[in-house]
Amino acid sequence: MKRRILESILLMVLQLGLTHALLAQSGMVTGKVTDDKGEGIPGASVTVKGTQQGTLTTVEGTYAIEAAANATLVFSFVGYLKEEIAINNRTSIDINLKTDTKALEEVVVVGYGTQRRVETTGSIASVKAEDLVQTPVANIAQGLQARVSGMQINQNSGAPGGNISVRIRGTNSINGSSEPLYVIDGIQISNGGGITDVSPLSTINPNDIESVEVLKDASASAIYGARAANGVVLITTKRGKSGKTNVTFDSYYGTQKVNKQLDVLNASEFAQLENEVFKNNYYPDPASLGEGVNWQNYIFRKAPIQNHQLSINGGNEKTQLALSLNYFDQQGTFIGSSFKRYSYRLNLDHRLSKKVKIGTSILGSYSINDGIQTGGENIGDGGAVLSSVLGAAIGAPPTLKPYREDGSIFPFGEQAGGQYREVVNPLNFAAMVMNRDIKRTLANLYAEVNFVKGLTYRASFNIDQRGELFNAYSPRSIVNKSDLNDNSGSGAKGNGNFLALLHESILTYNTNFGKNHSFKATAVFGTQLEQSNSNNLNATGFPNDATQNEALQLALTRTVSSSRSSQRLDSYLARINYGFKDKIFLDLTARVDGSSKFGANHKYGVFPAISAAYRLIEEPFIKDLNWLSDLKLRGSFGITGNAGGISPYQSLSTAASTGSDYLINHTYVTGINPTGIANPDLRWERSKQANLGIDVSLLNNRVSFIADVYHKKTDDLLYIKGLPLSAGYGSITGNFASLENKGLELAVNARILDGKLKWDVSANTTFNRNKVLNLDGGVTNERFVTTYTILSVGQPLGMFKTYVFDGVNQTGEAILPGYDGRLGGHKIKDVTGDNQITAADQVIVGNPNPKFIYGFSTNLAFKGFDLGVFISGSQGNDIYNASRLSFENPLGQRNLLKGVVDRWSPTNPSNQYVSGAQGGRLPISNYVVEDGSYMRCKNLTLGYTLPRFKGVQGIRVYVSANNLFTITDYSGYDPEVNTYAGSNTIIGVDNFVYPQSRSFLGGIQVTF
């Protein structure tokens, strides 16, 4: 009994009463359900086939159930094969359930092949396709958020198709990319971009995904060598299967709205403040103005979201086909923003003979993104209300009007006698054009030949082709009439093209020696060519808005720019996998990469890795512990590289236009000057990573637990180092810096109930600690990246360093030298105690890196109904709420946050909000550093699967709520935020980024 005690606790109370009731009835069948060792299985399901009647076995494994004499009993339990037994007038039936060995045969995708789950020696996490699309997401990474330990995903912008940043086991670079490599059916792509850019992953339909594997440690990812330092995400799309052709239609429709609005001054409060700041009586009767205009109501809206997909899957033994068509449309909760995607997928596999197989995978998409400017980087001055729609909406005076009587946008400079020329009508941003059209094709063509038993050659030819058209226009109609001039009205057009060609030859040999030894060898040669080009036209001074940017030749001033780049990567790699008795596994990997981007002295890099696993469950002294289903120890060490740290040609001497024309012999000549110094020693960023892990399964695989501890040190970081003026250059890019990440990852999955009521839960958490070890060879130990963010040796990336807020200067208090303070203004703490304010009084005041991140999900199913809940969160990270520096500073001519009602005055000695005064800024201090911890209900879904009927295999209808609630103390719109998008050094900064929205939707899934 002791070996089953953990499992039976959840079932005992229900079973005791149920068993006695059944025993008292006629037609009773009793018996015992045992395992392959003859011991009783508690909690096994016993049902009468074709009915809803059933029961669960007791702690001893016994059961009692009423059934007809000619009925059939169905016995099942997690980890065992299901059995059906005809009663045949018997009153007692004992049964022995056989162990289901499919858990040992579960296959996962690894680099350039597959492995059984039990054979894996590295840290690999898998995500099911149904989990990936549980929430309505525009791209793959959004669906992975909080589902994989060690993987931090931040939605930098809530805009439709907006940018995301992904970190696997921390940030691994300073100036380079820290985004992982994505491999989609063998095609390698990268994610990146700014806060207003469309995520490249948004061009790929998440509904086409079959499975996702995340390669986290060096042993798992080293097979990708120079591109694997940030981890690898392997994505496999759905392929055709032989058998009956299935047609599936999947559709949902819903609405979205912002989760909150910020409280701002109403018209009466604003008018009173204006009179106070300017010491006039511009508003004679502020109280009569009432609430006025809340501009947030004009820029926010309820917005629809919809997705429709038709999929066909089928084939025979020779040919298998999978085809899908998809339409996704997400209107933004900000006026003027939206994202649409049209996509198709075709996967085709055909066997020419027993030894030759060919196939293709094609993903095509066309996406249209209408953006709106949010998340401006200007703080503390007028730029905050000019660079983003949210800043403009908060700062817009509530006493002004949004529209003229004819319905056109009413510029602020034409209202109130031109009093408010420093702020703009937030509706201006919706009138601007900021559009991107992106066409993308990912295609893979392969041929596979089995020469002899165990020896396979696969030739793969991949293409990633992307074309982008950018349109922008700022109309004359939103400019104040008195400000119209020859430069009014501006437009731009740009087009960019990207092409990546990749060929890989993969040779695999797989064999067994005797009964106990398995051996697999993989050799790969790959060569990749990437080319990109762009052309841009910018123009100002349009005669009118009739043609917008479709006739740039009408503008008075035009500028043209263009660019082209090319790079090549050649790779050679080998991997050996050895296994002994499904007990001991050893993997050896080595890859050599050569890149055209690096210096003449370091064109090639070598990236080796070694890993091993020991399944203790196969040892006799552990195998007898029947409550233990699996126990495996893993260890690995390897080196991976980061070639994404620099763009092409940075190892060479470069020259560029000065941007100015020189008058020589009465002719204007464009100047060209040297811009970059050559560095023949420029080389890869290299990450050395050690990993120890343990995999545990309990109670017939009913509960599984995974833990990993890792240490990763990244050397030769690409860093821009300043040079003395005598060098003739401002800086040089070289391998000068280093940093480390170390952490702990925990994940647990459990099937709590598996009878009529099915209940499973999963949870994961990650603790990562990041530290800068070196910046530029010891010359500099600390450098300010912004006025509040630093890089400092011995500290994590992105730390906030500022003065310390010490209240408000009160009447009679002395103002220390070195600080331009005023009565009623913010006071700075004299940290050093020298009675003056200097740079030495700046201290570290916040850490944007979380102490830990986590995710939790649970799913219940009963008689066709299913309920799923998914929660994610972050704990212990700080946010620099830069927007408060602009909108808690009562300098006049802009509206402010509500708290300023309690501002300092001689009769109201507030110790937080400063007095109204013209000019000046709030000092850079920890006044705006806030706790950014949060817990968010990402998804709540309730579904019902209808009983099958002729011609239809299944129909499921569901309703879903996304971002249902967020528990946080953060005062801004959204705690999951970063104005600087994917930056490695400026993180956790909020200056009015597009917040995420709450959505409610309903959907249907039909399979014919």
N, C-alpha and C positions, 0 to 999 in steps of 0.2 A: 504493500500500500504506500510505503514511503516514497517510492519512485514516481508515483502519480499524484502526490498530494497537491502540488502547485496547480495542476491542471483541473482538479476536481472541485476546488474551492468555489469557482464561479457557477458550478452546476448543482451542488449538493442540495441547496434549499428547494429548488424546483423539483428535483428528482424524487426526494423522499415522499412528498405528498402524491406525486403523479403515479409512482409505481404501485403504492398500496391501493389506489383507486382502481387501477387497471386489473389487479389480481382478483378483485372481487367480482369481475364480470365474466360472462360466459364467452366461449369462442376464444379463450385466452391462449396465446403462444408465449412461452417463456424460454429463456436460454441464457447463454453467456457468449460474449464477444471477446476473443483473445488475440494477442499478437503472435508473431512467428515463434515466440519463445513460450507460448502457452499461458501468458499472464494476461489478466483482464484489462480491457481498455475502457476507462471511464469516459463518459461524454460522447461515445460513438452514436451516430444517428441510425435509427431503425425506423423505416417507413413502409407503409403498404403501397406498393407500386400503383400508380395511376390515381392516387388519392392524396388528400392533404393530411391524412392520419399518420402520426408518427410519435416517437418517443426517443429518449436518450438513455444510454446505459448508466448504471449506478457506479459508485466508486469501485466496486468489485468487478465491474464489467457486465453485470447481469441486466436483463431487460424483461419487460412483460408488455405485451401489446395485443389488443383485440383485433382479430382479422378473420375473414371468411376462410373456410377450409381449402378453397381452391385459389386463394390469393398468393401473391409473390411478395416476399420481404426484400427490401433493399437495405444493405448494411454499408455505411461509409464513415470514414474518419480521415482527417487531414494527415497526409503522409502515408496512407494505405490505399491499395486498389479497391475500388468499389466492387461489391459482390451482390448478386441477386439469387435468392433461394426460393423455390416453390414450396409452399407449406405441405401440400398433398396430405391433408387430414392429420398432420402431426400437431402435437401440443407442446413439444420441446425441440428447439433447434439451437445447437451450438455451432459457432462458426469461427474459423481462424482467418483473420485478414492478413494478406500478404503486404509486405513493405513496398511502397511505390518508389522505385529507384529513379524516377524521372528527375528528381531534384539533383541527383548526381550527373544527369545527362543534360541539364540546362546549359544552353550555349549562349555565350556573350560575344559581341563583336570586339575585336582588338585591332590594332594597326595591322593592315595587310593580312587579314584572316580572321578566324574565329577560334575560340577555346571553350572547352567545358568550364562551367563555373568553378568546379572543384580544382581545376588546374591553374587558375589564375594565381600569380604570385605578387602582382602589383596591386595598387589601390585603384579599383575601377568601380564606379557607381553606375547603376542602370536606372532608367526612368521609363515607365510604361507609356505607350502612346495615348491611352485613355487619360492618364494623369496630365500629360502635356497639354491637352486641349480641354481640360476640365473648366478652365476660365476662358472667356473670349479674348484671345490675344492676337496681336498683329504680327508677332514674330516668335521664333522658337525660344529665345532666351527668356522671354517673359513667362513662358510656360514652365521653365525650369526653376524659377525663383523659389527659394526656400525648400526645394525638394531634394537637394543634394548637399550633404555635409561637405564643408570645405569650399563651397562655391557661393560667393557673395555677388548678388545681382542687384543693381540699383537702377530704378527707372528714373533717369536724370530728368526727363521731361514727360509729363502726362499727355503731351500732344499726340494726336493720331499718327501712328508710325514713328513716334519720337525716339530719341536716342537713349540707349541703355549702356551701362558699363558692367562688365563681368570680370570678376577676379577669382581665380582658382588658387587657394592657399596664399592669399595676400597679393600685394602689389610688388612686382619684381623689377621695375625699372623706374628711372627718374625722368629722362627725356624721351625714352622710347615707349612703345606700346606695351601695355600689360594685359591686353585682351588675348584670350585663348585662340588657338587655331581651330576652325571648324572644318570638318571633313564630311561632305555630303555625298554619299555614294562614290567616294574616292576623289571628289573634287574639293580642293582646298580653298577656303575663303577666309577673310578676316573682317572683323567689325571695328568701327572707329567713327570719328567725326565729332562735330561740335554740337552745342546744345540745340540748335535749330535745324540740324541736319537730319535727314531720314536715315534710320538704321538700315544698313545693307541687309540685315536679316529679315527686315519687313517685306522684302520682295519675294520671300519664300513662304509658301502656304504651310502652316503647322499641321493641318489636317492630313497632309500627305506623309507624315512621319510614321514609321513603324516602330522604331526604337531609338533611344539615345544612350550612349555610353560616355561617361566622363572619365578621362584618363588623368589622374591627379598626380601620382608620384613619378619619379624619373624613370623607373623601370618600365612603367606602362607607356609613357609618352616618348621615351628616348628614340623609339623607332621613327619619330618624325624630326629628330635631330635639331637642326638650327631654328626650327619654328615652334619648338615644344616647351620652351622655358616657362610659358604662362599656362601650361596645360593644354589638353586637346579634347575637343568634343566631337565624337563620332556620331553621325546621323545617318540612319538607314531608312530609306523610304519604302513604302509598301510595294511588294512585288506580286505578280500573278501567281496563282496556285492552280494546279490541275484539279479537274472535277467540275462540278456544276458552276455555271457562270452566275455570279452574284451582282446585282445592281443595288447600290445604296444611295439614298438621298438624305442629306443631312442639312438642316436649315435652322437658323434661329434669328430672332428679331427682338430688339429691346431698346430701352432709352437710358441715357446717361445724364448725370447732373453733378456739379461740384459738391464736395462734402460740406464746405463751410464758406462763409464770407467773413471778412475782417470788419470789426466795428470801427467806424470812422466818425469824425465830427459831422453833425448835421449842419444845416444852413445857419441856424441861429448861433450855434457854438462857434462855427467858423467865422461868422461876421463879427462876433464879439472879440475873437482873437485878432482879426485883421485890424480892428480899431485900436486894440491894445498895442500891437507891434508897431504900427505906423503912426500911433499917437494922433489920430485924426478921427473924424466922425463920418467916415465914408458910408457906413451903414448906420443911419440915424436910429433905427429901431430893430436891432438884431432879433429880438424875441418874436417879432411878427413874421419872420421868414420861415419859421417852422422847420420841418425835416429837410426840405429841398430835394435835390437830386442825389440819389445813391448810384454812382456811376457803375458800380459792380453789377447792378441789375441790367445795365445796357450791354455789357460785354459778355456776361455769362448767359447760357441758354440750355434748355433741355435739348439733347441731341440724340438722334437715332443711331443705332448700330445694327448691322445685319450681316449674315454670312450664309451662303448657299453653295452646296457642293454636290456634284453628281459623280459617283465612282462606279467603275465596272472592273470586275476581277474574275478571271477564269482561265481556262486553258485545258490542254491535255498533256499526255506524258512527254510530248516533244516540244510544245509551244505553250508558254504562259504569258498572259497579258494583264497589265494593270493600267487603267486609264482614269484620270479624274479631271474635272473642270470645276473651277472655283471662282466665286465672286464675293469680295469682302468690301464693305462700305462702312466706314466709321466717320461720322460727322463729329467735329470737335465741340466741346462744351464752351469754347470761346468762339464768338462769331468770326466767320472768315476762315476757319480752319477745318480741314478734312483730310481723309486718306482713303483712297480706293485702290483695290488691287484686282486685276483679272489674271488668272493663272491656269496653267494646265500641267499635267504630269503624264508621261508615258514611260512605262517600264516594260520591256519586252525581252524575253529569254527564249532561245530556240536551240534545241539539240540537233546538230547536223548528223551526228553519229554517236556511237557509244563513247567515243573518245574526244569529240569536238563539240564545244558549246559556244554560242555567240549571243550577244545581247546588247541592249542599250538602255540608258536612263536619260530622260530629257525632262528638265524642269524649265518652264518658260513663264515669265510674268511681265505684266505691264502695270505699273503703279503710278498714281497721280496724287501728289501731296500739295495741298494748299496750306501754307504755313502762316503764322502770325508771330511777330517779334515778342518774345518773352525772355526773362532771365538776363537782363542787361548787366554788364560788369561795372558800370559806373555807380558809385555810392556816395552818399553824403552831400550831393550837390544837385544842380538842375538836371544833370544827365540821368538821374534816376527816374525822372518823370518824362524824359524824352526818348529813352531807349527801349522801353517795353510797354506793352499794353496794360499790364497790371500796375506798374508804377504810375502810368498816366491816369488810370482809373482811381487809384488811391489819392493821388495828388490833385485831381481835378476839383475845382471849387464847386461845392454843392449849390451855389447861388446862380450858376450859369445854366445855359440851355444846350441840349444836345443837337437839336435840329432847327433850321429856319422854318418859316411857315410853309415853304414849298417842299419841305421834306428833305432838303439837302443838309449835309453836315455843316454845322455852324462853328467856324473857327473861333477860338477864344479871343484872339486879338481883335476881333470885330465886335466883341461884347464888352460891356462895362467900361466903355471909353478906353479900351486898350490896357486896362489895369493888369490883366493876367496874360501877358505875352510870354512869360517864362514857362508856362505849362501848356499842354496841348490837349485837344479833344481826344479822348481815348478811341472814339470811333474812327479817327484818322487811320489807325492801324488796320482796321478791317477794310478800309478803302484801298489800302496798298496791296499790290500784287506781289506775292512771294511764292512762286509755284515751281515744283520740280516734277518732271515726267521722267520715269526711269523704266527702261526696257532691259530685261536681263534674261539670259539663257545659260543654263548649266547643262552640259551634255557629256555623257560618258559612253564610249563604245568599247566593248571588250571582246576578246576571243580567248577561250580557255581550252587547253589541250592536255589530256591525260595520256602521257607517253606510255608509261607502264604503271603497274599498281603502286600507288603511293607517290608518284612523281607527276606534278602538275605545273604547267607553264601558263601564265596569264598575261596577256598584253592588253594594256589599258591606255586609251587615248581620251583625254579630258579637255574640255573647253569651258571657260567662264568668260562670257562676253556681256558687257554692260554699256549701255548708252544713256546719257543723262542730258536733259535739256532744262536749263534754268531760266526763269522769267521773273523780272522784278520791275515794278513801276510805282512811283510815288506821284500822285496827281497834283496838278496845279490847284484844283478845286479845294484842297484842304489847307492851302496857304492863305494867311491873312492878306486881304486885298492890298493893304499898305506895304506888305513885304514882297509882293510879286516883283520879279526882276528877270533879267535875261537868263538866270540860272534856274528858274522855277520849273518844276516838273523834271523828274529824273527817271531814267529807265536803264535796264541792262538785259542782255541776253548772253547766255553762255552754254556751251555744249562740251561735254567731256565723253571720252570713249576709253574703255578699259578692256584689255584682252589678255587672258592668261591661257597658255597652252601647256599641257603637262602630259608627258608620256612616261609610263612606268612598266617595266618588265619584271614580273614576279615569278620566281621559281620556288616551288615548295615540294619538300620531300617528307613524307609522313609514314612511319613504320613502327612495328612492335618487335621487340626481341624477346622470344620466349613468352611466358605468361606475365612477367613482372615489369618489363621495361618498355617504355614508350619513348619515341624519338621523333622530333620534328625540326626540320631546318628550313629557313626562309632566306632567300637572297633577292635583293631588289636593286635595280638601276632605275633612276629617275632623272629626267631633265625638264626643267620648267622655264618658260619664257614669259615675262610680263611686260606689256607695253601700255602706255597711257598717253593721251594727248588731250589738250583743251584749248578752246578759243573763247575769248570774252570780249564783249562790246559794252561800253558804258557811255551814257550820253546824258547831258543836262541841257535845259533851256528849250522846252517844247512850246510850240505856239498855242496848243490846246491839248485836251485829254482825249480827243476823238479816237486816235489810233493807239493810244497808250504806248507800249514798247514794241509794237509791231511795225513801226516805221521810224527806226532810230535815225535814219538819214535826215529827218526833219529837225532834229535838235541842232542847236548852235555849236555845242562842244561835244566832241566824241573822242574816246580813247580806245585803243585796241591792245590786247595782249594775247599771247599764245604760249603754249609750252608743250614739250614732248619729253618722255623719259622711257628708258628701257632697262631691264635687269634680267639676269639669268642665274639659275641655281641648278647645279648638278649634284646628284646624290648617289652614294653607294652604301648599301647597308646589308647586314647579315644578322640573323637571330637563330638561336638554338634553344629548343624546349626539350627538357628531359624529365620523365616521370618514372617513379618506382612504386609499384603496387597501389596506385592512387593514394600514396602516403607522403612521398617526398617528391618535390618538383623543383627544378632549377632552370632558370632562364638567363641566357647571355645575349646581349644586344650590343652592336657597334654600328655607328653610322658616320660617314664622312660626307660633309657638305662643302661645296665650293660656290662662293657668291661673287658676282661681279661688283657688288657694292663696296667690298672691303679693300683695304690697302694692299699694295703690291706684295708686301711681306707676309700677309695673313689672309690669303684668298681662301684657304681651306681650314676647316675645323673638324675635330674628331669628338664624337659624343658616345661614350660607352655607358653601359648599365649592366648590373647584375642583380638578380633577385632570387629568392628561394621561399618555399612554403613547406610546412611540416604539418600534416593532418594527424594530430594525436589521436583522433577518434579511431584510427586504424590499429592503434596499439591495444593488445589484449586487456591490459589493466585498466584501460579507459572504456573500451568497447562494451564492457559489462555494465557500465553505468547507463541503464536503460533510459533515464530521463535526459541524457545528453545525446542529441542527434548528430551533431557535427562540432568539431573543434579544430581550428586551423590557425597556425601561427605564420605570419608573413614578415619578411624583411627584405629591404632593397636599398641600393645605392646607385646613383647615376648622375650623369652630367648632360644637361640639355642647353640649347642655345636660343638666343633671341635675335633674329635678323631683322625684326620689325622696328628696331630702335632708330634707324636712320633711313633717309630717302637716298636714292642713287646719287652718285658723284660727290658725296661729301668727303671722300678720301683724296679727292683731286683738288688742284688749284682751280678756283672758279672766278668768273667775272660776270658783271651784270650792269644793266643800265643804271645810271645815277638818278634817273627820274627827272632830270633837268636838261634843258637845251642850252648850248653855248653859241654865242654869236661869233663866228669866225669868217672873216672876209665877207661880211654882210650876209652870211648864210647861217641859219640855225642848224647846229649839228648835235645829235644826241650823244651824250657822254657815256662812256663805258669805263668802269674801274674794277680793280680786283676786289673780290668780296670774300673769298675763302682761301685759307692756307692749306697746302697739301699735307696729308698725314698718311704715309705709307704703312704705318703700324696700326691703323684703324682695324679693329677686329670685332668678333662676336661678343655679345654679352653672354656670360656662362653661368649657369645655375647648377650648383652641386646640392643634391638632395638625398637625405637619408630618411627611411620610413620603416616603422615597425607597426604591424597590425595584427589584430586577432579577430577571427570570425567564429561566432558561437551560435549554434542552433539547439533549441531545447524542445522537449515534449513533442517528439515526432515532427520537428520542423515547424511547430506551431508558433514558436517565438524565436526570432533571430536577432543577433546583436553584433554590430561591427564597430570596432574602435581602431583608430589610427593616430599615432603620434609622429610628427615629422619635424625636420630641421632643414631649411633651405637657405643656402648662402649664394648670393649672386655677385660675382666679381666682374671686373672689366666693364662696369656700367658706362654706357655712353653718356657723357656729361659735357656741357658747354662751359669751357673754362675761359675766364677773362684773361686778356693779355695786356701787358703794359703798352702805353702809347707808342713807345719806341719801336714796337714790333710792326707797326703799320697796319695791323688788323685788330679788330676789337676782341675777337675770341677765336678759339679753336675747338673743334669737336674731337674728343678722344676718349679712351677707356680709363677714366680717372676715379670712378666712384665704386662703392660696394654697399650692399645692405643685406639684411637677413630677415627671414620669416620663420617662425616656429609656432607649432600649435598642436591642438588636440581636436579630433573629430569623433563624434559619437552618433550612431544611428541604430534605431530599434524598429522592428516590425513584428506585429503580433496578430494572429487570428484568434480572437477571444471566443467567438461562437461560430460554429459551422453547421448548425442544424437548419431548422426552418428559418430561424433568425440568424443571419450571418453578420458578424461584426469584426472588423479589422481596424487596427490603428497603426500609424507609423509616425515616427518623430526623429528629428536630427538636430544637432547643435554643433557649432564650430567655435573654438577659441583660437584666435590667431594673434600673435604679437609680432609687430614689425619694428625694425630698428635700422637706422642709417649707421653704417660702420665707417664710411670714408666718403669724402666729397671730391677732393682734388689732390690727393696725395698728401694730405695733412697741412696744406697751405691755408685752407679755410675750414674752420670748424662749424661755422654757422653762416647762413645767408638768408635774407628776407626775400621771399618770392613775391609776396604782396606786402602791404603795410601791416598785415596782421597774421600772415602765414610764413613759417620758416622751414628751412632745411637745416637740421642740426645733428651733428655726430652724436650718437648715443641716444637719440630720440626717434620716435616713429615719424613717418612722413606726414606732412601737412599739419603739424602742430600749430596752435594759435598762440602767438606771443604778442602781448599788448601791455598797455598801462592798466593799472587796477582801479576800477571805479570805486570812489569813496564817498558817494553821496553828492549833495549839492552845496555849493558855497553859500553859507548863511550869513546874515547880517552880523558884522563884527568880527568875522573870521579873517585871518590873514591869508592872502593868496601867495603861494610859494614862488620864488624866482624861477625862471625857466619855463613857466607854464602860463600861457596867455588865457588865464581864467577871468571870470567876471562874477559879480554878485548874481546869484540865481542860476549860475552855470554849473556844469559838471565839475566835480573835484577829483583830482588824481592823487592816489596814495603815494606818499614818499617812502618807497620800499627800502631804500638804502639808509634812510634816516639822516641824510646830510643836509636837510632843510632846503633842498632845491630839487626840481624835477629835471631829470636828464634821461638819456637813453638807458642808463643803468637801472632805472626804475621799471623797465619793461620786463615782464616775467611770463613764463608759460602759463596760460590760463585755460586751456582746453585741448582736448584730443578728439579729432573727428573719427578716429578708428574705434569701432565698437569693441566692447569687452567680449561679447559673444553675439552670434546670430542664431536663429532657430526657425524650425518649421514643424508643424503638426497637422496631421490629417487623420480623419476617421470616416469610415464608410459602413453603413448598415443597409441590409437588404432583407425584405420579408414579403413573400407572396406577390412578387412583381414590383413592389415598391423599393426604391433605393434612395438613400439620403447620404450626402457627402458634405463634409465640412473641412475647410483648409485654412490654417492660420499661420501667419509668418510674423517675424519680429526681429528687432535689433535692440540691444541693451548696452548702455554705457557710453554711447558716442555723443559728442557735442556738435552743435550747429552754430556757425557764425551767422546770425540773422542780420545780414548787412542792411536789409531794407529798413530796419528800425533807426539806423543812423540818419536816414533821410526823412522818415515820417514820424519821428518823435522829437524833431528839432523845429520849434516854432519860429522860423525866420521870416514868415509871411509869404503870401502869393501862392501857397499850395495848401491843400487840405492835409490833415494828419490823422494818425490813429487815435482812437477814442480816449486812451489814457491821458492824453495831453490836457484834457479838461481839468485834471488835477495838477496843473503846472504851478511852479513856484511863483509866489508873489509875497510882498511884505506881510500880507495878512494870511497867506497860506504857505507856510515854510515847508513845501514838499521836499523830500530828500531823494526823489527819483526823477521827476520831470522838470526840465529847466524852464526858466521864464521866457516869455516871448521877446525876441530881439532880432533886428535885421542883421543879415550876414552871419558869417561864422559857421563852424561845423561842430558837431559833437566830437570830442576826442576819441581816437581809436582805443577802446578799452574793452574789458570783459563785460561791460554793461549789456552787450548784445550777444554774449555767449550763452546758449541755452542747452538744456538736456534734450537730445534728439531721440531718446529711447521711445520705442513704440511697439504695440502689438496690434496686428491688423487681421481682421477676418477677410481673407482674400476671396473666399468663395463659399457659398452655401447653395447646394443644389438638391432639389427634390424631383425624382423621376418615377415614372410608372411604365412598365413594359406590358403591353397588352398580350393576351393569349394568342397563340399562333392560329392562323386560319389559312385556308387554301389559297395558294398563290402568293402569300406573303410570309416570309421567314420571321419577321419581327418588326414591331412598331414600338418605339419608346418616345414618350412625350416627357418634357421636363420644364421646370422653371428654375431660374438661377439668379442669385444676387451676388454681385462682385464688389469688393471693397466696401463691404456692408457697414463696417464700423472700424474705427481706429482709436485705440486707447493711448493717449500721449499727453505730456505736459507741454509740448511745444506750442508756441503761440502763433506760428505761421500757418500758411495754408496746408502744408503737407510736410511731415518729417522726413519722408524719403525724397531727398532733394540734393542737387548739386548744380549750381550755376555754371561751373566750369566743366561740366560734362565728364569726359573720360580722363581728365587730368590726373596725373600720379601725385602731384605735389600740392594742388589746391583742391581740397575735398571738404565736403560738409559745409558749403557756403550757400546761403539762400538770399537771393536778391530778386524775388518775385518770379520764380520759375513756374511754368505751366503745371498746375497741380493735377494729381490723378483724380479720377471721377468715380462716383458710385454708379453702378448700372444694374438694371433689372431686365431680365429677358426671358423669353419662352422659346422652346425649340422642339423639333421633331426629328427622329431618325427612323427611316424606313428601309428595310432590306427585302428585296424581291428575289 
